[in-house]
């Protein structure tokens, strides 16, 4: 059953429709595309590890709470089942970088996509998969570990827009691990309006009804 709300945090922000001449907005879109492709910003800077290093250096107490020493990081699955072991899986890359800076106990591929859904980035307005569709297309695979049920789980994704994937995934994890605190994290979130800057950490709740409630993390 879908949770009515899921606590979450996000570190960066971007707008998909930059205003002409607004360099920060244009840069934000480039950052988002770079994160989604695990790309380099320039010849020496790979975006995901650079952003995660900034996250650690910021020492934001509300976001840091998502990555305590007892937290298991679970990467959100893509829109389709993974067919090649070496395929790019950006949330997994983010989990690996989070662990490299000391955020979390370990990562586990517990959440699996068994049936493909339409990729939200290519969906027409109002046609993105619902949380229920995401829920029905995923499962928790506990065969990958013999560990005891974790105390805390943070579901990790690259980009947060409406939060349907994270709400569905968190719901499945909460069912599989009823004793665990389940929260979500996205490295960058989409802002249709109100965008001001790329480095804009927030915490809040992903709510039923295609939305999220946030406040800026101090």
BALOBA-1460 file (C-alpha; in Angstrom, 3 decimals):
// residues 218
<rec num="1" residu="x" x="0.000" y="0.000" z="0.000"/>
<rec num="2" residu="x" x="1.268" y="3.456" z="-0.869"/>
<rec num="3" residu="x" x="2.429" y="5.687" z="1.950"/>
<rec num="4" residu="x" x="0.551" y="8.977" z="2.206"/>
<rec num="5" residu="x" x="3.812" y="10.863" z="2.740"/>
<rec num="6" residu="x" x="7.552" y="10.227" z="2.612"/>
<rec num="7" residu="x" x="10.193" y="12.430" z="4.306"/>
<rec num="8" residu="x" x="12.838" y="13.547" z="1.834"/>
<rec num="9" residu="x" x="15.764" y="15.858" z="1.252"/>
<rec num="10" residu="x" x="17.333" y="17.316" z="-1.885"/>
<rec num="11" residu="x" x="20.594" y="19.192" z="-2.265"/>
<rec num="12" residu="x" x="20.578" y="20.982" z="-5.625"/>
<rec num="13" residu="x" x="17.866" y="22.569" z="-7.785"/>
<rec num="14" residu="x" x="17.365" y="23.204" z="-11.483"/>
<rec num="15" residu="x" x="14.788" y="24.606" z="-13.847"/>
<rec num="16" residu="x" x="14.006" y="22.831" z="-17.136"/>
<rec num="17" residu="x" x="12.988" y="26.128" z="-18.785"/>
<rec num="18" residu="x" x="15.727" y="28.725" z="-18.244"/>
<rec num="19" residu="x" x="14.834" y="32.339" z="-18.903"/>
<rec num="20" residu="x" x="16.789" y="33.935" z="-21.779"/>
<rec num="21" residu="x" x="19.981" y="35.461" z="-20.486"/>
<rec num="22" residu="x" x="19.730" y="33.934" z="-17.002"/>
<rec num="23" residu="x" x="23.101" y="32.220" z="-16.609"/>
<rec num="24" residu="x" x="22.331" y="30.537" z="-13.280"/>
<rec num="25" residu="x" x="19.195" y="28.941" z="-14.695"/>
<rec num="26" residu="x" x="20.999" y="27.792" z="-17.844"/>
<rec num="27" residu="x" x="23.811" y="26.408" z="-15.712"/>
<rec num="28" residu="x" x="21.324" y="24.530" z="-13.549"/>
<rec num="29" residu="x" x="19.943" y="22.676" z="-16.564"/>
<rec num="30" residu="x" x="23.454" y="21.727" z="-17.616"/>
<rec num="31" residu="x" x="24.179" y="20.465" z="-14.085"/>
<rec num="32" residu="x" x="21.039" y="18.310" z="-14.115"/>
<rec num="33" residu="x" x="21.871" y="16.778" z="-17.491"/>
<rec num="34" residu="x" x="25.415" y="16.151" z="-16.306"/>
<rec num="35" residu="x" x="24.196" y="14.356" z="-13.196"/>
<rec num="36" residu="x" x="21.756" y="12.216" z="-15.182"/>
<rec num="37" residu="x" x="24.575" y="11.201" z="-17.517"/>
<rec num="38" residu="x" x="27.282" y="10.863" z="-14.831"/>
<rec num="39" residu="x" x="29.228" y="13.341" z="-16.932"/>
<rec num="40" residu="x" x="32.116" y="15.746" z="-16.462"/>
<rec num="41" residu="x" x="31.492" y="19.460" z="-15.935"/>
<rec num="42" residu="x" x="34.908" y="20.204" z="-17.363"/>
<rec num="43" residu="x" x="38.058" y="18.242" z="-18.148"/>
<rec num="44" residu="x" x="38.776" y="17.545" z="-14.479"/>
<rec num="45" residu="x" x="35.447" y="17.695" z="-12.628"/>
<rec num="46" residu="x" x="32.947" y="14.836" z="-12.636"/>
<rec num="47" residu="x" x="29.639" y="16.211" z="-11.447"/>
<rec num="48" residu="x" x="28.322" y="13.497" z="-9.130"/>
<rec num="49" residu="x" x="31.406" y="13.151" z="-6.889"/>
<rec num="50" residu="x" x="31.878" y="16.918" z="-6.916"/>
<rec num="51" residu="x" x="28.268" y="17.503" z="-5.811"/>
<rec num="52" residu="x" x="28.470" y="14.817" z="-3.109"/>
<rec num="53" residu="x" x="31.709" y="16.317" z="-1.807"/>
<rec num="54" residu="x" x="29.960" y="19.697" z="-1.586"/>
<rec num="55" residu="x" x="27.074" y="18.032" z="0.254"/>
<rec num="56" residu="x" x="29.494" y="16.675" z="2.858"/>
<rec num="57" residu="x" x="31.345" y="19.974" z="3.171"/>
<rec num="58" residu="x" x="28.136" y="21.955" z="3.700"/>
<rec num="59" residu="x" x="27.474" y="20.162" z="7.034"/>
<rec num="60" residu="x" x="23.733" y="20.621" z="6.704"/>
<rec num="61" residu="x" x="22.271" y="18.983" z="9.796"/>
<rec num="62" residu="x" x="18.860" y="18.209" z="8.292"/>
<rec num="63" residu="x" x="20.287" y="16.580" z="5.179"/>
<rec num="64" residu="x" x="23.090" y="14.866" z="7.099"/>
<rec num="65" residu="x" x="20.407" y="13.121" z="9.166"/>
<rec num="66" residu="x" x="19.503" y="11.120" z="6.054"/>
<rec num="67" residu="x" x="22.971" y="9.556" z="6.014"/>
<rec num="68" residu="x" x="23.749" y="8.397" z="9.542"/>
<rec num="69" residu="x" x="26.198" y="5.567" z="10.251"/>
<rec num="70" residu="x" x="23.352" y="3.029" z="10.532"/>
<rec num="71" residu="x" x="21.621" y="4.026" z="7.287"/>
<rec num="72" residu="x" x="21.416" y="1.618" z="4.353"/>
<rec num="73" residu="x" x="21.344" y="3.440" z="1.009"/>
<rec num="74" residu="x" x="19.070" y="1.958" z="-1.662"/>
<rec num="75" residu="x" x="19.328" y="3.267" z="-5.241"/>
<rec num="76" residu="x" x="16.038" y="3.957" z="-7.003"/>
<rec num="77" residu="x" x="15.585" y="1.815" z="-10.108"/>
<rec num="78" residu="x" x="15.345" y="3.282" z="-13.584"/>
<rec num="79" residu="x" x="12.225" y="3.155" z="-15.710"/>
<rec num="80" residu="x" x="13.094" y="-0.263" z="-17.152"/>
<rec num="81" residu="x" x="14.680" y="-3.474" z="-15.833"/>
<rec num="82" residu="x" x="18.469" y="-3.524" z="-15.963"/>
<rec num="83" residu="x" x="19.624" y="-5.954" z="-18.654"/>
<rec num="84" residu="x" x="23.383" y="-5.393" z="-18.520"/>
<rec num="85" residu="x" x="25.406" y="-5.549" z="-15.332"/>
<rec num="86" residu="x" x="27.617" y="-2.634" z="-16.409"/>
<rec num="87" residu="x" x="24.745" y="-0.395" z="-17.529"/>
<rec num="88" residu="x" x="24.765" y="3.147" z="-16.178"/>
<rec num="89" residu="x" x="22.618" y="3.327" z="-13.047"/>
<rec num="90" residu="x" x="23.005" y="6.876" z="-11.772"/>
<rec num="91" residu="x" x="21.341" y="6.423" z="-8.347"/>
<rec num="92" residu="x" x="23.798" y="3.592" z="-7.688"/>
<rec num="93" residu="x" x="26.675" y="5.913" z="-8.612"/>
<rec num="94" residu="x" x="25.340" y="8.494" z="-6.159"/>
<rec num="95" residu="x" x="25.101" y="5.852" z="-3.420"/>
<rec num="96" residu="x" x="28.702" y="4.829" z="-4.058"/>
<rec num="97" residu="x" x="29.898" y="8.426" z="-3.823"/>
<rec num="98" residu="x" x="27.885" y="9.012" z="-0.646"/>
<rec num="99" residu="x" x="29.562" y="6.018" z="0.957"/>
<rec num="100" residu="x" x="32.967" y="7.233" z="-0.228"/>
<rec num="101" residu="x" x="32.561" y="10.390" z="1.899"/>
<rec num="102" residu="x" x="31.319" y="8.457" z="4.925"/>
<rec num="103" residu="x" x="27.561" y="8.863" z="4.431"/>
<rec num="104" residu="x" x="25.789" y="5.622" z="5.307"/>
<rec num="105" residu="x" x="26.648" y="2.086" z="6.364"/>
<rec num="106" residu="x" x="26.397" y="0.408" z="2.941"/>
<rec num="107" residu="x" x="24.267" y="0.363" z="-0.182"/>
<rec num="108" residu="x" x="21.963" y="-2.450" z="-1.258"/>
<rec num="109" residu="x" x="20.129" y="-3.026" z="-4.586"/>
<rec num="110" residu="x" x="16.966" y="-4.062" z="-2.795"/>
<rec num="111" residu="x" x="14.529" y="-2.243" z="-5.051"/>
<rec num="112" residu="x" x="14.076" y="-3.849" z="-8.479"/>
<rec num="113" residu="x" x="12.071" y="-2.755" z="-11.520"/>
<rec num="114" residu="x" x="10.433" y="-5.867" z="-12.986"/>
<rec num="115" residu="x" x="8.186" y="-4.145" z="-15.562"/>
<rec num="116" residu="x" x="9.121" y="-1.099" z="-17.616"/>
<rec num="117" residu="x" x="7.153" y="2.127" z="-17.259"/>
<rec num="118" residu="x" x="7.217" y="5.195" z="-19.455"/>
<rec num="119" residu="x" x="10.227" y="7.377" z="-18.794"/>
<rec num="120" residu="x" x="8.943" y="10.532" z="-17.127"/>
<rec num="121" residu="x" x="11.360" y="12.807" z="-18.993"/>
<rec num="122" residu="x" x="9.731" y="11.824" z="-22.295"/>
<rec num="123" residu="x" x="6.109" y="11.708" z="-21.125"/>
<rec num="124" residu="x" x="3.569" y="14.258" z="-22.324"/>
<rec num="125" residu="x" x="2.184" y="16.687" z="-19.716"/>
<rec num="126" residu="x" x="-0.091" y="14.805" z="-17.348"/>
<rec num="127" residu="x" x="1.054" y="11.433" z="-18.695"/>
<rec num="128" residu="x" x="3.863" y="10.613" z="-16.286"/>
<rec num="129" residu="x" x="3.499" y="7.224" z="-14.562"/>
<rec num="130" residu="x" x="1.584" y="7.495" z="-11.305"/>
<rec num="131" residu="x" x="2.924" y="6.399" z="-7.944"/>
<rec num="132" residu="x" x="0.634" y="3.370" z="-8.168"/>
<rec num="133" residu="x" x="2.070" y="2.413" z="-11.571"/>
<rec num="134" residu="x" x="5.586" y="2.688" z="-10.164"/>
<rec num="135" residu="x" x="4.539" y="0.646" z="-7.131"/>
<rec num="136" residu="x" x="3.070" y="-2.102" z="-9.323"/>
<rec num="137" residu="x" x="6.169" y="-2.258" z="-11.548"/>
<rec num="138" residu="x" x="8.728" y="-2.707" z="-8.732"/>
<rec num="139" residu="x" x="9.478" y="-5.228" z="-6.018"/>
<rec num="140" residu="x" x="11.853" y="-5.574" z="-3.092"/>
<rec num="141" residu="x" x="14.406" y="-8.321" z="-3.649"/>
<rec num="142" residu="x" x="15.686" y="-9.423" z="-0.242"/>
<rec num="143" residu="x" x="17.598" y="-12.398" z="-1.624"/>
<rec num="144" residu="x" x="20.594" y="-10.148" z="-2.200"/>
<rec num="145" residu="x" x="21.442" y="-10.000" z="1.507"/>
<rec num="146" residu="x" x="21.348" y="-12.043" z="4.677"/>
<rec num="147" residu="x" x="21.685" y="-8.982" z="6.890"/>
<rec num="148" residu="x" x="19.155" y="-8.295" z="9.610"/>
<rec num="149" residu="x" x="16.474" y="-5.715" z="8.945"/>
<rec num="150" residu="x" x="18.103" y="-2.244" z="8.967"/>
<rec num="151" residu="x" x="17.194" y="0.493" z="11.423"/>
<rec num="152" residu="x" x="17.099" y="3.149" z="8.722"/>
<rec num="153" residu="x" x="16.906" y="3.225" z="4.916"/>
<rec num="154" residu="x" x="17.397" y="6.161" z="2.578"/>
<rec num="155" residu="x" x="16.127" y="5.669" z="-0.953"/>
<rec num="156" residu="x" x="18.423" y="7.592" z="-3.312"/>
<rec num="157" residu="x" x="17.551" y="9.069" z="-6.722"/>
<rec num="158" residu="x" x="19.232" y="11.474" z="-9.090"/>
<rec num="159" residu="x" x="16.350" y="13.848" z="-9.927"/>
<rec num="160" residu="x" x="13.136" y="14.589" z="-8.020"/>
<rec num="161" residu="x" x="10.217" y="16.146" z="-9.861"/>
<rec num="162" residu="x" x="6.845" y="15.067" z="-8.482"/>
<rec num="163" residu="x" x="8.201" y="12.219" z="-6.361"/>
<rec num="164" residu="x" x="6.113" y="9.329" z="-7.721"/>
<rec num="165" residu="x" x="9.078" y="6.956" z="-8.022"/>
<rec num="166" residu="x" x="10.384" y="7.737" z="-4.553"/>
<rec num="167" residu="x" x="6.970" y="7.494" z="-2.916"/>
<rec num="168" residu="x" x="6.330" y="4.108" z="-4.533"/>
<rec num="169" residu="x" x="9.801" y="2.787" z="-3.714"/>
<rec num="170" residu="x" x="9.679" y="3.998" z="-0.123"/>
<rec num="171" residu="x" x="6.279" y="2.338" z="0.291"/>
<rec num="172" residu="x" x="7.648" y="-1.022" z="-0.865"/>
<rec num="173" residu="x" x="10.688" y="-0.737" z="1.384"/>
<rec num="174" residu="x" x="8.521" y="0.182" z="4.374"/>
<rec num="175" residu="x" x="6.447" y="-2.947" z="3.781"/>
<rec num="176" residu="x" x="9.508" y="-5.182" z="3.454"/>
<rec num="177" residu="x" x="11.277" y="-3.668" z="6.475"/>
<rec num="178" residu="x" x="8.506" y="-2.600" z="8.874"/>
<rec num="179" residu="x" x="10.949" y="-1.810" z="11.675"/>
<rec num="180" residu="x" x="13.012" y="0.610" z="9.581"/>
<rec num="181" residu="x" x="12.718" y="4.366" z="9.208"/>
<rec num="182" residu="x" x="12.423" y="4.964" z="5.453"/>
<rec num="183" residu="x" x="13.279" y="8.308" z="3.894"/>
<rec num="184" residu="x" x="14.300" y="9.550" z="0.446"/>
<rec num="185" residu="x" x="17.017" y="11.741" z="-1.051"/>
<rec num="186" residu="x" x="17.522" y="13.262" z="-4.485"/>
<rec num="187" residu="x" x="20.740" y="14.943" z="-5.522"/>
<rec num="188" residu="x" x="18.825" y="17.544" z="-7.539"/>
<rec num="189" residu="x" x="15.164" y="18.566" z="-7.730"/>
<rec num="190" residu="x" x="13.117" y="20.109" z="-10.529"/>
<rec num="191" residu="x" x="11.600" y="23.553" z="-10.042"/>
<rec num="192" residu="x" x="9.091" y="24.736" z="-12.624"/>
<rec num="193" residu="x" x="8.803" y="28.134" z="-10.944"/>
<rec num="194" residu="x" x="10.579" y="29.925" z="-8.134"/>
<rec num="195" residu="x" x="14.095" y="28.777" z="-9.033"/>
<rec num="196" residu="x" x="16.788" y="31.046" z="-7.625"/>
<rec num="197" residu="x" x="20.023" y="29.104" z="-7.310"/>
<rec num="198" residu="x" x="21.543" y="25.674" z="-7.933"/>
<rec num="199" residu="x" x="22.841" y="25.089" z="-4.413"/>
<rec num="200" residu="x" x="19.503" y="25.122" z="-2.620"/>
<rec num="201" residu="x" x="19.111" y="22.318" z="-0.033"/>
<rec num="202" residu="x" x="15.601" y="21.501" z="1.133"/>
<rec num="203" residu="x" x="13.844" y="18.952" z="3.297"/>
<rec num="204" residu="x" x="10.176" y="18.131" z="3.358"/>
<rec num="205" residu="x" x="7.632" y="15.469" z="2.499"/>
<rec num="206" residu="x" x="6.569" y="13.818" z="-0.727"/>
<rec num="207" residu="x" x="2.789" y="13.811" z="-0.502"/>
<rec num="208" residu="x" x="-0.017" y="11.834" z="-2.097"/>
<rec num="209" residu="x" x="-1.553" y="13.720" z="-4.989"/>
<rec num="210" residu="x" x="1.524" y="14.488" z="-7.121"/>
<rec num="211" residu="x" x="3.325" y="17.032" z="-5.044"/>
<rec num="212" residu="x" x="5.875" y="17.686" z="-2.372"/>
<rec num="213" residu="x" x="6.043" y="20.070" z="0.543"/>
<rec num="214" residu="x" x="9.464" y="21.536" z="1.234"/>
<rec num="215" residu="x" x="11.288" y="24.022" z="3.360"/>
<rec num="216" residu="x" x="14.795" y="25.279" z="2.796"/>
<rec num="217" residu="x" x="17.305" y="23.487" z="4.972"/>
<rec num="218" residu="x" x="19.416" y="25.909" z="7.023"/>
